[in-house]
């Protein structure tokens, strides 16, 4: 009982840390965008958390963990039903690490993250209602079904060499990243982003908030990765937190160095995204890596960030916060890195990682395209030109985030 209590308390602390990450995402997104869209971004992020938890309670948890199923799709019923003993008492043998209720809440916090990634990528020009509808389908159906393929004991877990994703480089981050690609492509770039085919910088209005957001996310990753140990095991939890932090630090430093070499300036946003890239990359194998492995994985992620941001601009996709580079590209790298570094390294593991990546790419690209193209054809995805120029806060919400500090219509 003491072990269960200790493990369960640690898991609840990690749940709170993952919840805290949503504040980090919110601050990062508003900091890297213009002040006239602040309320719109905050509204989307708060909605994602609220609707995500409700949907995960109603159907998501039982889609993601359906028990015995065909490995592709299963469903164990609506709502939450706590396991009980024959005497009608709460069954504390549900799991050696935590109770049924803790399991639901911890996993539910993960569920909303995928849509939050999309929120940042489509910022400043997406209609709020179609985005909310997209969130309902993507968080309520797509994410848990995709998650069941690995974490629910599905076909990717039962392969001869199982696909491995410790805390979600693919299952969370690339699931959001693939949808972000589709959404950004269907929406098109913001007005003024590309002039004569060349990308133009559209500065965010508050880099101190963006910096605070990244540091909060880093803190939250202690729960994101640390909680994925699924117990308070001192050795494994400590190692996981060390590899997580080293990857973040090396990702930030290398992104700073590479961006300075390429662009001849010390770009804070590249530094911040390098930290996030390192965190995303280590997430797939944080429990399998040595400190040296973690530094190498984070360093490569930091270099990838600079190249990926440039490539996203090159193909004329407008991603205001760098979500595609951070969550998709670094998520893919981190997933592959499991086959190159750490205890699972080997050719068979690389092949398994590639199979998992392809399966999730097909699932997420296809499902997000179907949802978004239907919304585009029926409701429209993008606000009008005048709404975009004047800001979504006034047109979509009828209020201003900074009523006593309005600079001009382009901020």
C-alpha positions as a printed Julia matrix, in Angstrom:
411×3 Matrix{Float64}:
   0.0    0.0     0.0
   2.86   2.41    0.8
   4.43   1.77   -2.59
   1.1    2.37   -4.35
   0.58   5.6    -2.41
   4.07   6.87   -3.22
   3.72   6.0    -6.9
   0.26   7.48   -7.09
   1.31  10.76   -5.48
   4.19  11.08   -7.94
   1.85  10.4   -10.86
  -0.58  13.07   -9.65
   2.26  15.58   -9.34
   3.26  14.74  -12.91
  -0.36  15.17  -13.99
  -0.33  18.67  -12.51
   2.94  19.46  -14.31
   1.52  18.33  -17.66
  -1.56  20.48  -17.02
   0.79  23.4   -16.3
   2.26  22.92  -19.78
  -0.92  24.31  -21.3
  -0.08  27.66  -19.72
   3.36  27.35  -21.3
   1.88  26.69  -24.73
  -0.48  29.63  -24.32
   2.25  32.09  -23.32
   4.57  30.88  -26.08
   1.9   31.24  -28.75
   0.72  34.71  -27.74
   4.3   35.9   -27.3
   5.29  34.87  -30.84
   2.21  36.41  -32.47
   0.71  39.91  -32.62
  -1.2   41.44  -29.75
  -4.38  41.88  -31.78
  -4.86  38.08  -31.74
  -4.01  37.39  -28.11
  -7.5   36.66  -26.8
  -8.23  34.41  -29.77
  -5.18  32.25  -29.04
  -5.9   32.1   -25.31
  -9.53  31.18  -25.98
  -8.49  28.29  -28.25
  -6.03  26.92  -25.71
  -8.5   27.05  -22.83
 -11.17  25.41  -25.0
  -8.77  22.6   -25.97
  -8.1   21.69  -22.33
 -11.77  21.76  -21.33
 -13.22  19.89  -24.3
 -10.25  17.53  -24.39
 -10.85  16.29  -20.86
 -14.59  15.88  -21.41
 -14.1   13.96  -24.66
 -11.4   11.79  -23.15
 -13.78  10.94  -20.32
 -16.7   10.22  -22.64
 -14.98   8.1   -25.32
 -11.24   8.79  -25.68
  -9.9    6.81  -22.72
 -11.83   3.71  -23.76
 -10.81   4.1   -27.4
  -7.15   4.4   -26.46
  -7.14   1.59  -23.91
  -9.88  -0.77  -25.12
  -8.42  -3.93  -23.6
  -8.54  -6.95  -25.89
  -9.1   -5.74  -29.46
  -8.02  -6.33  -33.05
  -4.98  -4.09  -32.72
  -6.39  -1.3   -34.92
  -9.72  -0.23  -33.45
 -11.46  -1.07  -30.21
 -13.88   0.5   -27.75
 -14.69  -0.61  -24.23
 -17.7    1.61  -23.58
 -18.73   5.17  -22.79
 -17.61   7.06  -19.72
 -15.45   6.0   -16.78
 -16.06   2.84  -14.79
 -13.64   2.32  -11.95
 -12.67  -1.32  -11.33
 -13.99  -2.6    -8.03
 -13.47  -5.68   -5.88
 -16.22  -8.29   -5.4
 -17.04  -6.47   -2.15
 -17.71  -3.26   -4.1
 -14.58  -1.46   -2.91
 -12.15   0.44   -5.14
  -9.74  -2.1    -6.63
  -6.27  -0.82   -5.7
  -4.61  -3.61   -7.68
  -5.6   -1.91  -10.96
  -1.95  -1.0   -11.45
   1.11  -1.23   -9.25
   1.96   2.39   -9.97
  -1.33   4.28   -9.73
  -5.1    4.06   -9.51
  -7.61   3.99  -12.35
  -8.56   7.62  -11.73
  -4.95   8.77  -11.84
  -4.41   6.84  -15.05
  -7.35   8.59  -16.71
  -6.32  12.07  -15.59
  -2.65  11.69  -16.56
  -3.5   10.34  -20.01
  -6.23  12.94  -20.44
  -3.71  15.75  -20.02
  -1.72  14.3   -22.93
  -4.79  14.12  -25.16
  -5.29  17.87  -25.45
  -1.67  18.57  -26.4
  -2.02  17.38  -30.01
  -4.65  20.04  -30.8
  -2.64  22.7   -28.95
   0.2   22.12  -31.43
  -2.2   22.8   -34.31
  -3.48  25.93  -32.56
  -0.09  27.61  -32.71
   0.52  26.72  -36.34
  -2.79  28.2   -37.57
  -2.69  31.28  -35.36
  -3.84  34.71  -36.59
  -6.09  33.64  -39.47
  -8.25  30.63  -38.59
 -11.95  30.94  -37.77
 -12.6   30.01  -34.18
 -15.72  27.82  -34.64
 -14.28  25.53  -37.37
 -11.14  25.15  -35.27
 -13.23  24.13  -32.27
 -15.07  21.53  -34.37
 -11.77  20.2   -35.69
 -10.5   19.9   -32.11
 -13.53  17.85  -31.09
 -12.96  15.26  -33.82
  -9.18  15.19  -33.64
  -8.88  14.95  -29.86
 -12.03  12.88  -29.41
 -11.41  10.28  -32.12
  -8.13  10.51  -34.06
  -5.7   10.89  -31.17
  -7.04   8.02  -29.0
  -7.4    5.61  -31.92
  -3.84   6.36  -33.04
  -2.63   6.06  -29.45
  -4.21   2.63  -29.07
  -1.93   1.25  -31.78
   1.04   1.52  -29.39
   0.07   2.49  -25.85
  -3.2    0.55  -25.93
  -1.47  -2.69  -26.92
  -2.29  -2.47  -30.63
  -0.45  -3.77  -33.69
   2.6   -1.52  -33.33
   3.16  -2.87  -29.83
   2.73  -6.51  -30.85
   5.2   -6.49  -33.75
   8.18  -8.85  -33.4
  10.28  -5.78  -32.65
   7.77  -3.39  -31.08
   7.63   0.22  -32.13
   8.91   2.3   -29.21
   7.71   5.71  -28.1
   8.23   6.26  -24.4
   6.3    9.51  -23.89
   5.07  10.66  -27.27
   7.56  12.07  -29.79
   5.29  10.45  -32.35
   2.09   9.61  -30.49
   1.63  13.17  -29.23
   3.95  15.58  -31.02
   3.94  14.26  -34.57
   0.21  13.49  -34.33
  -0.25  17.22  -33.78
   2.49  18.11  -36.25
   1.01  16.21  -39.19
  -2.34  17.89  -38.64
  -0.59  21.26  -38.42
   0.94  20.71  -41.88
  -2.46  20.01  -43.4
  -4.13  22.92  -41.62
  -1.44  25.44  -42.57
  -1.51  24.28  -46.18
  -5.3   24.54  -46.47
  -5.38  27.94  -44.73
  -2.6   29.61  -46.65
  -0.13  32.18  -45.28
  -0.98  35.31  -43.31
  -1.28  38.55  -45.24
   2.2   39.97  -45.68
   4.11  36.8   -44.83
   5.37  36.23  -48.36
   6.17  39.18  -50.63
   7.3   38.38  -54.18
   7.8   34.81  -53.02
  10.17  35.76  -50.21
   9.32  35.16  -46.53
   8.98  38.26  -44.37
   9.41  38.34  -40.61
   6.22  39.1   -38.67
   7.55  39.68  -35.16
   5.72  38.51  -32.09
   4.53  41.19  -29.69
   5.97  39.86  -26.42
   9.15  37.8   -26.34
   9.33  37.88  -22.52
   6.02  35.96  -22.46
   7.33  33.56  -25.1
  10.44  32.94  -23.01
   8.35  32.34  -19.9
   6.24  29.92  -21.91
   9.26  27.86  -22.98
  10.64  27.67  -19.44
   7.21  26.59  -18.16
   7.1   23.91  -20.85
  10.54  22.7   -19.84
   9.34  22.43  -16.25
   6.18  20.66  -17.4
   8.29  18.11  -19.27
   9.42  16.82  -15.85
   5.87  15.51  -15.59
   5.45  14.67  -19.28
   8.5   12.39  -19.36
   8.93  11.72  -15.65
   5.33  10.59  -15.3
   5.66   8.29  -18.29
   7.8    6.02  -16.12
   4.38   5.19  -14.62
   5.8    4.88  -11.14
   8.08   6.7    -8.71
  10.95   4.28   -9.38
  13.89   6.4    -8.18
  16.52   5.17  -10.64
  14.46   5.28  -13.82
  12.68   8.51  -12.94
  15.94  10.27  -12.14
  17.58   9.09  -15.35
  14.58  10.2   -17.38
  14.67  13.71  -15.91
  18.43  13.97  -16.5
  18.2   12.93  -20.16
  15.24  15.26  -20.66
  17.1   18.27  -19.28
  20.36  17.55  -21.11
  18.58  17.2   -24.45
  16.76  20.5   -23.88
  19.96  22.32  -22.95
  21.99  20.95  -25.84
  19.15  21.62  -28.28
  19.03  25.26  -27.24
  22.78  25.79  -27.38
  23.23  24.16  -30.79
  20.24  26.0   -32.28
  21.75  29.26  -31.01
  25.16  28.46  -32.53
  23.81  27.27  -35.88
  21.35  30.15  -36.27
  24.1   32.64  -35.4
  26.41  31.1   -37.98
  23.71  31.17  -40.66
  21.94  34.46  -39.93
  24.71  36.41  -38.14
  22.57  37.34  -35.15
  21.71  35.88  -31.75
  18.07  35.02  -32.39
  16.15  34.39  -29.15
  13.28  32.62  -30.93
  15.66  30.09  -32.48
  17.24  29.54  -29.06
  13.81  28.92  -27.52
  12.66  26.59  -30.29
  15.96  24.71  -30.02
  15.16  23.97  -26.39
  11.7   22.72  -27.35
  13.15  20.69  -30.22
  15.51  18.95  -27.83
  12.64  18.19  -25.46
  10.46  16.78  -28.23
  13.3   14.67  -29.64
  14.28  13.01  -26.35
  10.67  12.21  -25.45
  10.55   8.99  -27.51
  13.47   7.37  -25.7
  14.15   9.36  -22.55
  14.19   6.22  -20.41
  16.56   4.36  -22.74
  19.34   6.9   -23.21
  22.57   7.69  -21.42
  23.42  11.33  -20.67
  25.79  11.37  -23.65
  23.07   9.96  -25.93
  20.67  12.64  -24.72
  23.15  15.43  -25.46
  23.73  14.08  -28.98
  20.01  13.7   -29.68
  19.28  17.2   -28.4
  22.2   18.69  -30.33
  21.04  17.19  -33.61
  17.51  18.42  -32.87
  18.88  21.94  -32.29
  20.55  21.94  -35.69
  17.47  20.44  -37.32
  15.3   23.26  -35.95
  17.21  25.94  -37.82
  17.09  23.97  -41.07
  13.45  22.97  -40.64
  12.26  26.53  -40.0
  14.02  27.62  -43.2
  12.5   24.71  -45.15
   8.99  25.48  -43.92
   9.43  29.04  -45.19
  10.93  27.74  -48.44
   7.82  25.73  -49.28
   5.67  28.71  -48.32
   3.97  27.27  -45.27
   3.27  29.96  -42.69
   3.77  28.64  -39.17
   3.91  31.62  -36.77
   5.34  29.69  -33.81
   7.5   27.05  -35.49
   5.22  24.2   -34.42
   5.89  22.1   -37.52
   9.66  22.3   -37.11
   9.55  21.66  -33.37
   6.83  19.05  -32.96
   6.79  17.25  -36.3
  10.36  17.34  -37.57
  12.03  16.94  -34.18
   9.38  14.4   -33.21
  10.32  12.31  -36.25
  14.02  12.65  -35.44
  13.5   11.65  -31.82
  11.47   8.62  -32.87
  14.2    7.46  -35.25
  16.87   8.19  -32.65
  15.56   5.3   -30.54
  16.96   2.98  -33.2
  20.35   4.72  -33.31
  21.05   5.46  -29.63
  20.46   3.88  -26.25
  19.58   0.4   -25.11
  17.29  -0.44  -28.04
  19.66   0.65  -30.84
  19.8   -1.7   -33.8
  18.67  -2.23  -37.39
  15.46  -4.04  -36.45
  14.48  -1.19  -34.14
  15.15   1.39  -36.85
  12.8   -0.49  -39.18
  10.14  -0.68  -36.48
  10.46   3.04  -35.83
  10.08   3.76  -39.55
   6.96   1.57  -39.73
   5.45   3.49  -36.81
   6.28   6.85  -38.38
   4.66   5.85  -41.68
   1.53   4.5   -40.0
   1.0    7.67  -37.98
   1.76   9.9   -40.98
  -0.89   8.16  -43.1
  -3.45   8.16  -40.29
  -2.96  11.79  -39.26
  -2.52  13.33  -42.69
  -5.57  11.5   -44.0
  -7.89  12.1   -41.07
  -6.96  15.75  -40.58
  -7.37  16.44  -44.3
 -10.84  14.87  -44.34
 -11.97  16.85  -41.29
 -10.49  20.15  -42.43
 -11.5   19.97  -46.09
 -15.12  19.31  -45.07
 -14.98  22.3   -42.75
 -13.37  24.44  -45.46
 -16.04  23.56  -48.02
 -18.95  24.02  -45.62
 -18.04  26.71  -43.08
 -14.78  28.08  -44.39
 -11.55  27.94  -42.39
 -10.16  31.42  -42.82
 -11.37  34.77  -41.56
 -11.94  37.62  -43.99
  -9.13  39.98  -45.02
 -10.48  42.86  -42.93
 -10.82  40.6   -39.88
  -7.25  39.41  -40.27
  -5.87  42.92  -40.7
  -7.78  44.37  -37.75
  -7.25  41.34  -35.52
  -9.31  38.36  -34.44
  -9.76  39.61  -30.89
 -12.16  42.37  -31.89
 -13.99  40.48  -34.63
 -14.24  37.01  -33.08
 -14.45  37.97  -29.4
 -15.41  41.64  -29.18
 -12.63  42.52  -26.73
  -9.01  43.57  -26.5
  -6.3   41.82  -24.48
  -4.6   45.14  -23.79
  -7.35  47.79  -23.79
  -5.07  50.47  -22.32
  -2.09  49.72  -24.51
  -3.05  49.62  -28.16
  -0.17  50.45  -30.52
  -1.54  50.22  -34.07
  -3.58  47.91  -36.27
  -0.57  45.83  -37.35
   0.63  44.85  -33.85
